[in-house]
Amino acid sequence: MKSKVLRDLLAKTPAESKIFVELYADIVVRVNQLIREKGYGSQKALAEKMGKKPSEISKWLSGNHNFTLRSLAKLTAELGEPVINVPKRHTFHLHSEKTVSMTVYRNEGAKATGAFRSAVSVSSPQSKSKVA
């Protein structure tokens, strides 16, 4: 169980700070995963391939230096797979009175099969329901 001090501290932490930490951690985990999967063996090997100093890669992955969109693009280009995925919202109007909205997360690993993971919301003027 969390202490009262910790609960109070977390309650006072701005939402954007919590989101930042979560996203940053997700990116670091993903980059480390790709470094292993692609056989780089180390952050130093990745740095050499990218023309970067090993200290810069280390700073990115330890949270001492923020990623920029350019650095994320460079990592994606070098690692050959997306480091981050941005969902795309699609709305379709059916012949009936229903509208279907989908948030699609492209699964790059399943590119050949065209697999997608999505959350679908189906709504009509009378009711709204969620389909997963």
Secondary structure by P-SEA (a helix, b strand, c coil): cccaaaaaaaaaccaaaaaaaaaaaaaaaaaaaaaaaaccccaaaaaaaacccaaaaaaaaaccccccaaaaaaaaaaaccccbbbbbbbbbbccccbbbbbbccccccccccccccbbbbbbccccccccc
